[in-house]
Amino acid sequence: MNWKRSEDLFQQALKLMPGGVNSPVRAFRSVGGNPFFTERAEGCMLTTVDGHQLIDFVGTWGPAIHGHNHPRIRSKVAEALDKGTSFGTPNPYEIQLAQRVIDWVPSVEKVRLCNSGTEATMSCIRLARGATKRSKIIKFEGCYHGHVDSLLVKAGSGALTLGHPDSAGIPAGFAAETIVLPYNDLAALEAAFKANPEQIAGIIVEPYPANCGLILPDAGYLEGLRELCSQNGSLLIFDEVMTGFRLARGGVQELTGVTPDLTAMGKVIGGGLPVGALGGKAELMDLLAPLGPVYQAGTLSGNPLAMAAGIAALDLLEETDPYADMDRKGQRIRNALLDAAKAKGIPLQLPQAGSMFCLFFSETAVRSGAEATASSVNLFPKLFRHALENGVFLPPSAYETCFIATAHDDATIDQAAEVLSEGIRRL
């Protein structure tokens, strides 16, 4: 494929933006080559400025559960746009979206809307500390909760992709308030509570970590987190920015029955526009300003265009209930790739949950961030390049998750599976 137009644009971008991008993983550093530029997106397809069409399994990193530029979402945004772009006052769309979130997410009685997943996790941490009057937070290796100072320690996503799990510019004192533990290890968690009695404000966790590939919890692990938090007077925070509304209407907490104290949300509830949210029990949420002493604010929070897009996206989920079908498609592509790897004699783990899946070139199942980084990541760039040159766009990192949309039909899934299977056969 000829990528000249994208290459020309990237050379311009390098002069204007750090690394030529506005989010690090987009730079293709871990897969080689330079990024392409997208001209437009429709359904499950991206069209590059070079005229190439790509089957998209990135889905703007998760939000595009209905595919790109869905006519229903576009229509609702246009309707809201006709009334104005931003008000700086309460608007009716906020009520509608908040009600849907409260109706769907088991742990949420009240919700505060914001602009990103990072804002949501940051606010959850502040609220947990304010509620408990404690300072320490537990997180897990490989889990990424946005670029929050105290949480960008042994993180996943772009930080892991670039080989720098910790970021410069974070004072040691900030990081000292964060206890980092291996995921799927309850004994380590018990030891941390014993070593820090009455000091831990809460645990923040991606219940299904999806920023270092996709890692699934051991049986009883999430239940163990809930029990240990309850025993020690600490809050359990689920970061469902990735999994919320994507794996089920109520996220992982609906699937498992494990109820956190606070939940961070984002991506799908924005319908493709920037939205985040945090929610929990009313008594906790009422500690936020203006009712309580924990300050949180945002000029564009509750933006009417973003609210309209999110409402349309959630209404489509309610009307179509696509979760079983997306899981079937996920299993379809999973089985095809595992068959190809087996025939080639390449060790491949392919964890899949509903519309989410990833590839680990590993002999054994990956249960933690450390095991994810120990997998054979040198094979992924080769598969990525083969896929891209044959019309399939995977996340440009071995440590990211692939997303299926309702717009991926069976024929498209089979086409992508054949491209990826051939790529595996060529490794």
C-alpha positions as CSV (number, residue, x, y, z in Angstrom):
1,M,0.0,0.0,0.0
2,N,1.1,3.5,-0.7
3,W,1.0,5.8,2.4
4,K,2.6,8.9,0.9
5,R,-0.1,11.3,1.8
6,S,-0.1,10.1,5.4
7,E,3.7,10.3,5.5
8,D,3.7,13.9,4.2
9,L,1.2,14.9,6.9
10,F,3.2,13.1,9.6
11,Q,6.3,15.0,8.7
12,Q,4.3,18.3,9.1
13,A,2.9,17.1,12.4
14,L,6.4,16.3,13.7
15,K,7.2,20.0,13.4
16,L,4.1,21.1,15.3
17,M,3.4,18.5,18.0
18,P,5.6,16.4,20.3
19,G,6.2,13.1,18.4
20,G,3.7,14.3,15.8
21,V,0.8,13.1,17.8
22,N,-1.6,14.1,20.6
23,S,-1.6,10.8,22.3
24,P,1.6,8.7,22.5
25,V,0.4,5.3,21.4
26,R,-0.8,6.8,18.1
27,A,2.9,7.3,17.0
28,F,3.3,3.5,16.1
29,R,6.7,3.5,18.0
30,S,6.3,-0.1,19.2
31,V,5.1,-1.5,15.8
32,G,7.4,0.3,13.5
33,G,6.7,2.7,10.7
34,N,4.7,5.9,10.9
35,P,1.0,6.4,11.6
36,F,-1.6,6.8,8.9
37,F,-4.0,9.7,8.9
38,T,-7.7,9.1,8.8
39,E,-9.9,11.0,6.3
40,R,-13.3,9.6,7.5
41,A,-14.8,6.7,9.4
42,E,-18.0,4.9,8.7
43,G,-19.4,1.8,10.4
44,C,-16.5,-0.5,11.1
45,M,-14.3,1.0,8.4
46,L,-11.6,3.7,8.4
47,T,-10.7,5.5,5.2
48,T,-7.2,7.0,5.2
49,V,-6.1,10.1,3.5
50,D,-4.3,7.8,1.1
51,G,-7.6,6.2,0.0
52,H,-7.1,2.9,1.8
53,Q,-10.1,1.3,3.6
54,L,-9.3,-0.5,6.9
55,I,-11.4,-2.8,9.0
56,D,-11.1,-1.1,12.4
57,F,-10.6,-3.0,15.7
58,V,-9.5,0.0,17.6
59,G,-12.9,1.8,17.6
60,T,-11.3,5.1,18.8
61,W,-9.9,3.0,21.7
62,G,-13.3,1.7,22.8
63,P,-16.1,4.3,22.5
64,A,-17.3,3.2,19.0
65,I,-19.5,0.3,20.2
66,H,-21.9,1.1,17.3
67,G,-19.2,1.7,14.8
68,H,-18.3,5.1,13.4
69,N,-20.6,7.9,12.4
70,H,-23.8,6.1,13.3
71,P,-26.7,7.9,11.7
72,R,-28.8,7.9,14.9
73,I,-26.0,9.4,17.0
74,R,-25.1,11.9,14.2
75,S,-28.7,13.0,14.0
76,K,-29.0,13.6,17.8
77,V,-25.8,15.6,17.8
78,A,-27.0,17.7,14.9
79,E,-30.3,18.3,16.8
80,A,-28.4,19.4,19.9
81,L,-26.0,21.5,17.8
82,D,-28.9,23.5,16.4
83,K,-29.5,24.7,19.9
84,G,-25.9,25.7,20.7
85,T,-22.5,24.2,21.4
86,S,-22.1,24.9,25.1
87,F,-24.0,26.7,27.7
88,G,-22.1,26.8,31.0
89,T,-25.4,26.2,32.7
90,P,-27.4,23.0,33.5
91,N,-29.1,21.5,30.5
92,P,-31.8,18.9,30.1
93,Y,-29.5,16.4,28.4
94,E,-27.5,16.0,31.6
95,I,-30.6,14.7,33.4
96,Q,-31.4,12.2,30.7
97,L,-27.9,10.7,30.5
98,A,-27.5,10.6,34.3
99,Q,-30.8,8.8,34.6
100,R,-29.7,6.1,32.1
101,V,-26.4,5.6,34.0
102,I,-28.2,5.3,37.3
103,D,-30.7,2.9,35.9
104,W,-28.1,0.6,34.4
105,V,-25.1,0.5,36.7
106,P,-25.8,-1.5,39.9
107,S,-23.6,0.5,42.3
108,V,-24.6,4.0,41.1
109,E,-27.3,6.1,43.0
110,K,-25.9,9.5,41.9
111,V,-23.5,10.5,39.1
112,R,-21.2,13.4,38.4
113,L,-20.5,14.0,34.7
114,C,-17.1,15.1,33.5
115,N,-15.1,15.2,30.3
116,S,-12.7,12.1,30.3
117,G,-11.9,8.9,31.9
118,T,-8.8,10.5,33.4
119,E,-11.0,13.1,35.1
120,A,-13.3,10.4,36.4
121,T,-10.6,8.3,38.0
122,M,-8.9,11.3,39.4
123,S,-12.1,12.5,41.0
124,C,-12.8,9.0,42.4
125,I,-9.4,9.0,44.1
126,R,-10.0,12.4,45.6
127,L,-13.4,11.4,46.8
128,A,-12.2,8.2,48.4
129,R,-9.5,10.1,50.3
130,G,-12.0,12.8,51.3
131,A,-14.5,10.2,52.5
132,T,-12.1,8.0,54.5
133,K,-9.6,10.8,55.6
134,R,-6.8,8.5,54.5
135,S,-4.1,9.1,51.9
136,K,-2.9,5.8,50.4
137,I,-4.3,4.1,47.3
138,I,-3.8,0.6,46.0
139,K,-3.5,0.0,42.3
140,F,-2.3,-2.9,40.2
141,E,0.6,-3.4,37.9
142,G,-0.4,-2.8,34.3
143,C,-3.7,-1.2,35.1
144,Y,-4.0,2.3,33.5
145,H,-6.3,4.8,35.1
146,G,-5.4,7.8,33.0
147,H,-2.5,10.2,33.3
148,V,-3.2,11.0,37.0
149,D,0.0,11.8,38.9
150,S,-0.5,9.4,41.7
151,L,-1.7,6.6,39.4
152,L,0.9,6.7,36.7
153,V,3.0,4.2,38.5
154,K,3.6,0.8,36.8
155,A,0.8,1.7,34.5
156,G,-0.4,0.2,31.3
157,S,-1.6,1.6,28.0
158,G,0.8,4.1,26.3
159,A,3.1,4.2,29.3
160,L,3.8,0.5,29.0
161,T,3.9,0.6,25.3
162,L,6.7,3.1,25.3
163,G,8.7,1.2,27.9
164,H,8.3,3.9,30.6
165,P,5.8,2.6,33.2
166,D,6.5,5.6,35.4
167,S,6.5,9.2,34.1
168,A,8.9,12.0,34.7
169,G,7.4,15.0,36.4
170,I,5.7,13.1,39.2
171,P,7.1,14.0,42.6
172,A,8.3,11.0,44.6
173,G,6.0,12.1,47.4
174,F,3.0,11.6,45.2
175,A,4.0,8.2,44.1
176,A,4.7,7.2,47.7
177,E,1.0,7.4,48.4
178,T,0.4,4.7,45.8
179,I,0.9,1.0,46.7
180,V,1.3,-1.1,43.5
181,L,0.5,-4.8,43.7
182,P,0.3,-7.7,41.2
183,Y,-3.2,-8.3,39.8
184,N,-4.9,-11.7,40.7
185,D,-2.9,-12.0,43.9
186,L,-5.1,-11.8,47.0
187,A,-2.3,-12.7,49.4
188,A,-0.3,-9.6,48.3
189,L,-3.4,-7.5,48.9
190,E,-3.9,-8.9,52.4
191,A,-0.3,-8.2,53.2
192,A,-0.6,-4.6,52.0
193,F,-3.5,-4.0,54.3
194,K,-1.7,-5.5,57.3
195,A,1.4,-3.4,56.6
196,N,-0.7,-0.2,56.3
197,P,-3.4,-0.4,58.9
198,E,-6.1,2.3,58.6
199,Q,-4.1,4.2,56.0
200,I,-5.6,2.9,52.7
201,A,-8.4,5.0,51.4
202,G,-9.2,2.6,48.6
203,I,-8.4,0.2,45.8
204,I,-8.7,1.3,42.2
205,V,-8.9,-1.5,39.7
206,E,-9.9,-2.2,36.1
207,P,-12.0,-5.3,37.0
208,Y,-10.9,-6.7,33.6
209,P,-7.6,-5.0,33.0
210,A,-7.6,-3.9,29.4
211,N,-4.6,-1.6,29.1
212,C,-1.9,-4.2,29.1
213,G,-3.7,-6.5,26.7
214,L,-6.8,-8.1,28.3
215,I,-6.5,-9.9,31.6
216,L,-9.4,-11.8,33.2
217,P,-9.7,-12.2,36.9
218,D,-9.3,-15.5,38.6
219,A,-12.5,-17.0,40.1
220,G,-13.2,-15.2,43.4
221,Y,-10.6,-12.5,42.9
222,L,-13.0,-9.5,42.5
223,E,-15.1,-10.9,45.4
224,G,-11.9,-11.0,47.4
225,L,-11.2,-7.3,46.7
226,R,-14.7,-6.4,47.8
227,E,-14.4,-8.4,51.1
228,L,-11.0,-7.0,52.0
229,C,-12.1,-3.4,51.3
230,S,-15.2,-3.9,53.5
231,Q,-13.1,-5.5,56.3
232,N,-10.6,-2.6,56.3
233,G,-12.9,0.4,55.9
234,S,-11.5,1.2,52.4
235,L,-13.4,2.0,49.3
236,L,-13.5,-0.2,46.2
237,I,-13.3,1.8,43.0
238,F,-14.0,0.0,39.7
239,D,-12.5,1.7,36.7
240,E,-15.0,0.7,34.1
241,V,-14.0,3.3,31.5
242,M,-13.2,0.4,29.1
243,T,-15.7,-2.3,30.3
244,G,-18.6,-0.1,31.3
245,F,-21.6,-0.4,28.9
246,R,-19.4,-2.5,26.6
247,L,-19.5,-5.9,28.2
248,A,-23.0,-5.4,29.6
249,R,-25.2,-2.5,30.2
250,G,-24.0,-2.4,33.8
251,G,-20.4,-3.4,33.1
252,V,-18.4,-6.0,34.9
253,Q,-20.3,-5.3,38.1
254,E,-23.5,-6.5,36.4
255,L,-21.8,-9.6,35.1
256,T,-20.1,-10.6,38.4
257,G,-22.5,-9.2,41.0
258,V,-19.5,-7.5,42.8
259,T,-20.6,-4.0,43.8
260,P,-17.9,-1.3,44.1
261,D,-18.3,1.8,46.2
262,L,-17.4,4.1,43.3
263,T,-17.3,3.6,39.6
264,A,-15.4,5.6,36.9
265,M,-17.0,5.6,33.5
266,G,-16.3,7.0,30.0
267,K,-15.9,6.1,26.4
268,V,-19.2,4.4,25.4
269,I,-21.4,7.0,27.2
270,G,-19.9,9.7,25.0
271,G,-21.0,8.1,21.8
272,G,-17.7,9.2,20.3
273,L,-17.5,12.6,22.0
274,P,-15.5,13.4,25.1
275,V,-17.4,12.3,28.2
276,G,-16.5,10.8,31.6
277,A,-18.5,10.1,34.7
278,L,-18.1,8.9,38.3
279,G,-20.9,7.5,40.4
280,G,-21.7,5.6,43.6
281,K,-23.9,5.6,46.6
282,A,-25.7,8.9,47.3
283,E,-24.0,9.4,50.7
284,L,-20.6,9.2,49.0
285,M,-21.4,11.3,46.0
286,D,-22.9,14.1,48.2
287,L,-19.5,14.7,49.6
288,L,-18.7,16.4,46.3
289,A,-19.0,20.2,46.0
290,P,-21.4,22.0,46.2
291,L,-22.9,19.8,48.9
292,G,-19.6,18.5,50.4
293,P,-16.0,19.4,51.0
294,V,-14.5,17.4,48.0
295,Y,-14.0,19.8,45.1
296,Q,-14.5,18.8,41.5
297,A,-15.5,21.0,38.6
298,G,-15.4,21.2,34.8
299,T,-16.2,24.1,32.4
300,L,-17.4,21.7,29.7
301,S,-18.9,19.0,31.9
302,G,-22.3,18.0,30.7
303,N,-21.7,19.5,27.3
304,P,-25.0,19.3,25.4
305,L,-23.4,17.8,22.2
306,A,-21.6,15.1,24.2
307,M,-24.7,14.4,26.3
308,A,-26.8,14.0,23.1
309,A,-24.3,11.6,21.6
310,G,-24.2,9.5,24.8
311,I,-27.9,9.3,25.1
312,A,-28.3,8.1,21.5
313,A,-25.5,5.5,22.1
314,L,-27.1,4.1,25.2
315,D,-30.6,4.1,23.7
316,L,-29.3,2.0,20.8
317,L,-27.8,-0.5,23.3
318,E,-31.1,-0.7,25.1
319,E,-33.1,-1.2,22.0
320,T,-30.8,-3.8,20.3
321,D,-29.2,-5.6,23.3
322,P,-26.2,-6.6,21.2
323,Y,-24.1,-8.2,23.8
324,A,-24.7,-11.9,23.1
325,D,-24.1,-11.2,19.3
326,M,-20.9,-9.3,19.9
327,D,-19.6,-12.1,22.2
328,R,-20.4,-14.6,19.5
329,K,-18.4,-12.6,17.0
330,G,-15.6,-12.3,19.5
331,Q,-15.5,-16.1,19.9
332,R,-15.6,-16.5,16.2
333,I,-12.4,-14.5,15.6
334,R,-10.8,-15.9,18.7
335,N,-11.3,-19.5,17.5
336,A,-10.0,-18.8,14.0
337,L,-6.8,-17.2,15.3
338,L,-6.1,-19.9,17.8
339,D,-6.6,-22.5,15.1
340,A,-4.0,-20.7,12.9
341,A,-1.5,-20.5,15.8
342,K,-1.9,-24.1,16.6
343,A,-1.3,-25.1,13.0
344,K,1.8,-22.9,12.9
345,G,3.0,-24.2,16.2
346,I,3.1,-20.7,17.8
347,P,2.1,-20.3,21.4
348,L,-0.9,-17.9,21.5
349,Q,-3.2,-16.8,24.3
350,L,-6.3,-15.0,23.2
351,P,-8.3,-13.8,26.1
352,Q,-11.8,-12.6,25.0
353,A,-14.7,-11.2,26.9
354,G,-17.7,-10.1,24.8
355,S,-16.6,-7.5,22.3
356,M,-13.0,-7.3,23.7
357,F,-10.0,-9.5,22.9
358,C,-6.3,-9.4,22.6
359,L,-3.3,-11.5,21.5
360,F,-0.5,-12.7,23.8
361,F,2.2,-14.8,22.3
362,S,2.7,-16.8,25.4
363,E,2.8,-20.5,26.4
364,T,0.5,-19.9,29.4
365,A,-2.5,-17.8,30.3
366,V,-1.6,-14.2,31.2
367,R,-2.9,-13.3,34.7
368,S,-1.0,-10.1,35.6
369,G,0.8,-7.1,34.2
370,A,4.2,-8.7,34.8
371,E,3.1,-11.8,32.8
372,A,1.9,-9.6,30.0
373,T,5.2,-7.9,29.6
374,A,7.0,-11.3,29.8
375,S,5.1,-12.5,26.7
376,S,6.8,-12.5,23.3
377,V,6.0,-9.0,22.1
378,N,8.4,-9.2,19.2
379,L,5.9,-11.1,17.1
380,F,3.1,-8.6,17.4
381,P,4.7,-5.9,15.2
382,K,5.1,-8.4,12.4
383,L,1.4,-9.3,12.7
384,F,0.4,-5.7,12.9
385,R,2.2,-4.7,9.7
386,H,0.8,-7.7,7.8
387,A,-2.7,-6.8,9.0
388,L,-2.4,-3.1,8.1
389,E,-1.0,-3.9,4.6
390,N,-4.0,-6.2,4.1
391,G,-6.7,-3.8,5.3
392,V,-7.1,-4.6,9.0
393,F,-6.3,-2.1,11.7
394,L,-5.2,-3.5,15.1
395,P,-4.2,-1.4,18.0
396,P,-0.6,-0.2,17.4
397,S,0.7,-1.9,20.5
398,A,1.0,-5.4,21.9
399,Y,-0.4,-4.0,25.2
400,E,-3.8,-2.8,24.0
401,T,-7.2,-4.4,23.5
402,C,-9.1,-4.9,20.3
403,F,-12.8,-3.9,20.2
404,I,-15.6,-5.3,18.1
405,A,-18.6,-3.1,17.2
406,T,-22.1,-3.8,16.3
407,A,-21.1,-2.6,12.8
408,H,-18.8,-5.6,12.3
409,D,-21.0,-8.2,10.5
410,D,-20.1,-11.8,10.1
411,A,-18.6,-11.4,6.7
412,T,-16.3,-8.6,8.0
413,I,-15.3,-10.7,11.0
414,D,-14.4,-13.6,8.7
415,Q,-12.5,-11.4,6.3
416,A,-10.4,-10.0,9.2
417,A,-9.9,-13.4,10.7
418,E,-8.5,-14.7,7.4
419,V,-6.1,-11.8,7.2
420,L,-4.9,-12.2,10.7
421,S,-4.7,-16.0,10.4
422,E,-2.5,-15.6,7.3
423,G,-0.4,-13.1,9.3
424,I,0.1,-15.7,12.0
425,R,1.0,-18.3,9.4
426,R,3.7,-16.0,8.1
427,L,5.3,-15.4,11.5
